[in-house]
Amino acid sequence: MHDTWTVTCPYCGEDVEIYVEPDVTGSFIQDCEVCCNPWRVQVVQDGGERFVSLARADGSE
């Protein structure tokens, strides 16, 4: 099971590597390391695999 993912910031377009603890599912807010804008990180577990997606978390979503 993956603990790190490379994601693309929905604001600045930079690729950033993030770490998600093995037992985390659901969503949380994290700031971009490059531009400091907030992301909503969604972690979904399907069987033995986890998937991570990002969306803006500035109220425009």
C-alpha positions in Angstrom: 0.0 0.0 0.0 1.4 3.4 -0.9 2.1 6.1 1.7 3.4 8.8 -0.6 1.9 10.2 -3.8 3.0 12.8 -6.3 0.1 15.1 -6.8 -0.3 18.3 -9.0 -1.4 21.4 -7.2 -4.7 22.7 -8.6 -3.5 26.3 -8.2 0.1 26.5 -9.3 0.4 23.3 -11.3 3.6 22.1 -9.5 4.1 18.4 -8.8 4.4 17.9 -5.0 5.0 14.7 -3.1 2.7 14.2 -0.1 2.7 11.6 2.7 -0.5 10.1 3.9 -0.5 8.0 7.1 -1.4 4.3 6.3 -4.6 4.4 8.4 -6.0 7.7 7.0 -9.1 7.7 4.8 -11.6 10.5 4.1 -10.6 14.1 3.5 -8.4 16.7 5.1 -7.0 20.1 4.3 -3.3 20.6 3.5 -1.5 23.6 2.1 0.7 23.4 -1.1 4.4 23.5 -0.2 5.0 25.7 -3.2 2.2 28.3 -3.3 0.7 27.8 0.1 -2.9 27.6 -1.2 -5.2 25.1 0.6 -6.1 21.7 -0.9 -8.8 19.3 0.0 -7.1 15.9 -0.1 -9.5 13.0 -0.5 -8.2 9.5 0.4 -10.3 6.5 -0.7 -9.6 2.9 0.1 -10.9 0.2 -2.3 -9.9 -3.3 -1.3 -6.2 -3.3 -0.6 -5.5 -0.1 -2.6 -5.8 3.6 -1.6 -6.4 6.5 -4.0 -5.7 10.1 -3.4 -7.3 13.1 -5.2 -7.0 16.9 -4.8 -9.4 19.7 -5.1 -9.2 23.4 -4.3 -10.2 24.2 -0.7 -10.7 28.0 -1.0 -14.5 28.0 -1.2 -14.6 27.9 -5.0 -15.1 24.2 -5.1 
